[in-house]
Amino acid sequence: MSVAGTGGVSKSYNRLQQLKSFDESKAGVKGLVDSGITKLPQIFIRPPEELAADNQTPSQFTIPVIDLKGVSGDRSKVVAAVREAAETVGLFQVVNHGVPLKVLEETLTAARQFHELPQEVKGEYYTRDKMKKVKYGSNFDLYRTRYANWRDTLLCVMGPDPLHPQELHLVCRDAIMEYSRQIKVLGSLLFGLLSEALGLNPEYLESIDCAKGHSILCHYYPPCPQPELTLGTTKHSDPGFLTILLQDHIGGLQVLWQNQWINVPPVHAALVVNIGDMLQLISNDKLKSVEHRVVANHRGPRVSVACFFTLDNYPSQRIYGPIKELLSQDNPPLYRDTLLQDFNAYYYNKGLGGNSALYHFLLQR
């Protein structure tokens, strides 16, 4: 794929043609790296005004780390810690979460091994078909954003209908199936803690299907020749109820807190938890869906595995809106009721970047 350099847009630059060429290669960003490129293709370069505005201000803020060891006894301290983190930052890390270290390590290895399969093997999974339960690709919003992200993804829809293991490649099959089982248990625990943090009974969020479905996304960020010109993942918030993220040792995840980008450092054996848009909507802004991004890096590949608790591929007739028990005369509903698939459709059609999808569902804008 011929590309323009970094000294402005080439006169011969045809964006749509380059996007199609990249997409049809089915090789992803890793394919570009494997081809030996030394300059970033134009489709990945951030606009000059965005680059100019992205000046880092160091901050002393520390991402909360919550120890879940005490949840089987008096869990009031854990609930209080979860409440504070979910209401202020919208993101925290958990340790002693019950998922064995061996499972975490094997999951990261499996994700990396899939993305490092020969292109002709991996390419068989490459698709933009929204209904496919297992698909490999690069940039779900490739044709809708101002610049592409330096990231490839394997997406696996694990529930509510169980994924047949044969749909996964042998190199990652066992690890992803086991991680899915483990993360579902942790998700149930976290939804219980978040229910209590909202002053509801521990089963409340699960009773309205917040934990009914989940998808696992294995992200692969190859080393980038010019990381200062692009991003691994554009600024965004997650559309579902809750995200649990497993990241490797390289780092690069940042959250936006008080208009500053804060690093989320890798913590050994920890998992990152962040509130999603739908949880902010039904909590009527009590819990915060955090905006975050991933910076590109000369080092790599960086591997992370995100679990989204949502119902992407399963139309549900359940209407979601601000939880009635949380509303009062002093706390009226901020959002209109919506079907989950309508929220997801708006989110994915919009693509990453720009205003949060939540703005579209506000009662008053």
C-alpha positions as a printed Julia matrix, in Angstrom:
365×3 Matrix{Float64}:
   0.0     0.0    0.0
   1.59    3.28  -1.06
   1.33    5.96   1.57
   2.04    9.63   1.98
   4.77   10.72   4.32
   4.29   12.85   7.41
   5.0    16.24   5.92
   1.36   17.08   5.23
  -1.11   15.37   2.94
   0.26   14.25  -0.39
  -1.43   15.65  -3.5
  -1.96   12.08  -4.65
  -3.46   11.03  -1.31
  -6.79    9.27  -1.83
  -8.11    8.51   1.64
 -10.93    6.17   0.63
  -8.6     4.24  -1.66
  -6.05    3.8    1.14
  -8.76    2.74   3.61
 -10.03    0.13   1.17
  -6.53   -1.08   0.41
  -5.81   -1.49   4.11
  -9.17   -3.17   4.77
  -9.0    -5.56   1.83
  -5.51   -6.73   2.78
  -7.11   -8.44   5.83
  -3.67   -8.13   7.4
  -4.44   -5.36   9.89
  -1.9    -3.04  11.45
   0.4    -5.98  12.12
   0.54   -6.56   8.36
   1.86   -3.03   7.88
   4.56   -3.59  10.49
   5.49   -6.93   8.96
   5.87   -5.21   5.57
   8.68   -3.11   7.06
   7.15    0.38   7.0
   9.19    3.13   8.66
   6.67    5.98   8.3
   3.06    6.09   9.36
   0.48    5.72   6.56
  -1.56    8.9    6.16
  -4.82    7.24   7.27
  -3.4     6.85  10.8
  -2.16   10.41  11.3
  -4.1    12.59  13.74
  -5.22   16.06  12.54
  -2.68   18.84  13.28
  -5.08   20.71  15.59
  -5.61   17.57  17.68
  -1.88   16.93  17.94
  -1.27   20.56  18.93
  -3.91   20.41  21.67
  -2.59   17.18  23.15
  -0.08   18.6   25.59
   0.48   16.43  28.61
   0.24   17.93  32.08
   1.82   15.72  34.74
  -0.57   14.79  37.55
  -0.05   13.22  40.95
  -3.42   11.47  40.8
  -3.27    7.73  41.53
  -5.76    5.27  40.07
  -7.61    3.48  42.93
  -6.61   -0.14  43.59
  -9.3    -2.09  45.47
  -8.58   -5.33  47.31
 -11.54   -7.71  46.94
 -10.19  -10.13  49.53
 -12.75   -9.06  52.12
 -15.95   -9.43  50.09
 -16.99  -12.7   51.73
 -17.2   -11.11  55.17
 -18.08   -7.53  56.08
 -17.99   -5.97  52.63
 -18.93   -2.43  53.68
 -15.36   -1.14  53.21
 -15.11   -2.69  49.75
 -18.53   -1.28  48.77
 -17.45    2.17  50.0
 -14.21    1.99  47.98
 -16.1     0.88  44.85
 -18.67    3.64  45.35
 -16.03    6.36  45.66
 -14.07    5.17  42.61
 -17.18    4.63  40.44
 -18.66    8.02  41.35
 -15.48   10.06  40.88
 -13.05    8.45  38.43
 -15.26    5.79  36.85
 -12.3     3.4   36.81
 -10.36    1.34  39.34
  -8.11   -1.7   39.52
  -8.96   -4.82  41.51
  -6.62   -7.31  43.14
  -7.46  -10.61  44.88
 -10.31  -10.84  42.4
 -10.41  -14.63  42.21
  -9.15  -15.11  38.66
  -5.98  -17.24  38.91
  -2.73  -15.68  37.71
  -2.18  -18.69  35.44
  -5.47  -17.94  33.65
  -4.51  -14.26  33.19
  -1.12  -15.19  31.75
  -2.52  -17.87  29.44
  -5.19  -15.46  28.17
  -2.65  -12.79  27.23
  -0.46  -15.43  25.56
  -3.42  -16.8   23.6
  -4.45  -13.32  22.43
  -0.93  -12.62  21.26
  -0.61  -15.98  19.52
  -3.82  -15.46  17.57
  -2.68  -12.09  16.24
   0.7   -13.56  15.32
  -0.79  -16.38  13.24
   0.12  -16.35   9.53
  -1.99  -13.77   7.69
  -3.65  -16.37   5.48
  -4.88  -18.23   8.59
  -5.92  -15.18  10.58
  -7.51  -13.59   7.51
 -10.18  -16.3    7.45
 -11.68  -14.64  10.53
 -11.52  -11.11   9.06
 -15.01   -9.64   8.62
 -17.16   -6.57   9.2
 -20.32   -8.65   9.56
 -21.89   -7.39  12.8
 -23.65  -10.69  13.45
 -20.54  -12.87  13.4
 -19.79  -14.15  16.9
 -16.05  -14.48  16.26
 -14.34  -11.92  14.09
 -10.91  -10.46  13.59
 -10.5    -6.95  12.22
  -8.92   -3.55  12.55
 -10.89   -0.41  13.46
 -14.62   -1.23  13.56
 -15.25    2.41  12.57
 -12.53    2.53   9.89
 -14.66    4.38   7.3
 -16.28    6.8    9.79
 -13.4     8.38  11.72
 -10.89   11.11  10.91
  -7.95    8.75  11.43
  -7.47    5.05  12.0
  -6.13    3.58  15.25
  -2.92    1.55  15.54
  -4.72   -1.59  16.76
  -6.08   -4.96  15.62
  -8.84   -6.84  17.44
 -10.25  -10.34  17.8
 -13.85  -10.09  19.05
 -15.63  -13.08  20.6
 -19.3   -12.86  21.65
 -19.43  -15.25  24.61
 -22.97  -14.86  25.9
 -25.78  -15.1   26.68
 -25.85  -17.96  24.16
 -22.65  -19.96  24.8
 -20.05  -19.71  22.07
 -19.18  -23.08  20.55
 -15.44  -23.59  21.19
 -14.91  -24.77  17.6
 -15.62  -21.22  16.4
 -12.33  -20.13  17.99
  -8.95  -20.96  16.52
  -7.16  -23.75  18.33
  -4.32  -21.42  19.38
  -6.63  -19.39  21.65
  -9.64  -21.68  22.16
  -9.06  -23.16  25.6
  -7.66  -19.98  27.15
 -10.51  -17.73  25.99
 -13.19  -20.22  27.04
 -11.69  -20.52  30.52
 -11.14  -16.78  30.88
 -14.78  -16.23  29.87
 -15.96  -18.56  32.64
 -13.78  -16.87  35.24
 -14.6   -13.3   34.2
 -18.34  -14.01  34.28
 -18.05  -14.93  37.97
 -16.07  -11.75  38.69
 -18.59   -9.68  36.74
 -21.39  -11.03  38.92
 -19.45  -10.06  42.05
 -18.77   -6.54  40.74
 -22.4    -5.94  39.75
 -23.35   -6.95  43.29
 -20.91   -4.45  44.78
 -22.09   -1.71  42.41
 -25.73   -2.45  43.27
 -24.92   -1.99  46.95
 -22.91    1.14  46.15
 -26.11    2.58  44.64
 -28.07    1.68  47.79
 -29.91   -1.17  46.04
 -30.1    -4.86  46.93
 -27.02   -6.83  45.77
 -28.95   -8.67  43.03
 -30.49   -5.56  41.47
 -28.21   -4.94  38.49
 -28.07   -8.63  37.6
 -31.88   -8.81  37.82
 -32.16   -6.29  34.99
 -29.77   -8.28  32.77
 -26.65   -6.11  33.16
 -24.54   -9.29  33.38
 -26.58  -11.38  30.95
 -24.21  -11.11  27.98
 -20.51  -10.45  27.55
 -18.01  -10.15  24.74
 -14.24  -10.6   24.89
 -12.03   -8.37  22.74
  -8.38   -9.31  22.31
  -6.52   -6.14  21.28
  -3.08   -6.16  19.67
  -1.03   -2.94  19.41
   2.1    -3.53  17.29
   5.18   -1.33  17.81
   4.57    1.96  16.01
   7.23    3.72  13.9
   5.87    7.21  14.75
   3.75    6.88  17.91
   3.59   10.63  18.46
   1.43   11.0   15.33
  -1.36    8.53  16.12
  -3.17    6.67  18.88
  -3.63    3.03  19.74
  -7.26    3.8   20.61
  -9.01    7.16  20.22
 -10.61    8.83  23.26
 -13.94    7.15  24.01
 -16.15    5.71  26.72
 -17.47    2.14  26.56
 -21.09    1.58  25.49
 -22.01   -1.34  27.76
 -22.67   -1.6   31.48
 -19.19   -2.57  32.68
 -15.75   -3.36  31.25
 -13.09   -5.57  32.83
  -9.68   -5.17  31.23
  -6.62   -7.37  31.43
  -3.51   -5.51  30.27
   0.06   -6.67  29.86
   3.18   -5.05  31.32
   3.75   -2.43  28.59
   1.05    0.08  29.56
  -0.4     2.88  27.47
  -3.94    3.07  28.85
  -4.91    6.58  29.99
  -8.08    8.0   31.55
  -9.36   11.56  31.33
  -9.7    13.0   34.82
 -10.29   16.71  35.4
  -9.21   17.41  31.81
  -5.88   15.64  32.3
  -4.76   12.33  30.86
  -3.75   10.0   33.7
  -1.75    6.83  33.11
  -3.3     3.56  34.3
  -0.12    1.68  35.2
  -0.06   -2.1   34.89
  -0.34   -3.69  38.36
   0.79   -7.29  38.66
  -2.16   -9.72  38.63
  -4.68   -6.84  38.71
  -7.67   -6.23  36.46
  -8.91   -2.8   35.41
 -12.63   -2.13  35.87
 -14.44    0.79  34.28
 -18.03    1.98  34.27
 -19.78    1.94  30.87
 -22.25    4.39  29.33
 -25.32    2.3   30.09
 -24.43    2.11  33.78
 -24.07    5.89  33.89
 -27.45    6.21  32.14
 -29.39    3.88  34.46
 -27.68    5.32  37.57
 -28.75    8.8   36.4
 -25.14   10.06  36.4
 -24.41    8.69  39.87
 -21.74    6.39  38.39
 -19.37    7.86  35.82
 -18.53    6.31  32.45
 -14.91    7.29  32.07
 -13.35    8.51  28.84
 -10.11    6.72  28.09
  -7.63    6.07  25.31
  -4.5     4.07  24.5
  -1.36    5.82  23.31
   0.8     4.26  20.6
   4.3     3.13  21.51
   7.66    2.26  19.96
   7.6    -0.77  22.24
   5.39   -3.7   21.53
   3.39   -5.52  20.77
   1.1    -4.45  23.61
  -1.69   -6.94  24.27
  -4.87   -6.37  26.26
  -8.09   -8.33  26.7
 -11.31   -6.4   27.38
 -14.54   -7.98  28.55
 -17.65   -5.88  27.76
 -20.78   -6.72  29.72
 -23.49   -5.9   27.19
 -25.92   -7.56  24.76
 -24.46   -6.59  21.4
 -25.85   -9.35  19.19
 -28.99  -10.22  21.14
 -32.0    -7.92  20.68
 -33.74   -7.45  24.02
 -37.13   -5.84  24.57
 -36.08   -4.58  28.0
 -36.33   -0.81  28.26
 -33.49    0.92  30.09
 -33.75    4.29  31.75
 -32.76    5.9   35.05
 -33.55    3.47  37.9
 -36.79    4.6   39.55
 -35.53    3.87  43.07
 -32.74    6.43  42.57
 -35.03    9.26  41.4
 -36.67   11.96  43.48
 -37.94   15.5   43.15
 -34.38   16.67  43.72
 -32.97   14.04  41.37
 -35.21   13.92  38.27
 -34.37   11.62  35.33
 -31.64   13.0   33.07
 -32.0    10.45  30.27
 -34.82    9.12  28.13
 -35.68    5.44  28.11
 -34.04    3.37  25.38
 -33.62   -0.14  24.08
 -30.08   -1.42  24.52
 -29.76   -2.2   20.8
 -30.8     1.38  19.94
 -28.08    2.77  22.21
 -25.5     0.38  20.75
 -26.55    1.18  17.17
 -26.1     4.91  17.78
 -22.73    4.34  19.48
 -21.28    2.14  16.74
 -22.62    4.29  13.9
 -21.03    7.34  15.52
 -17.66    5.65  15.99
 -14.98    6.59  18.51
 -14.09   10.18  19.35
 -16.28   13.26  19.56
 -19.03   13.69  22.13
 -20.13   10.76  24.27
 -23.12    8.81  22.92
 -24.81    9.64  26.23
 -25.45   13.22  25.05
 -27.82   11.9   22.37
 -30.01   10.28  25.05
 -30.26   13.25  27.42
 -33.8    14.53  28.02
 -32.54   18.1   27.77
 -29.6    19.01  25.54
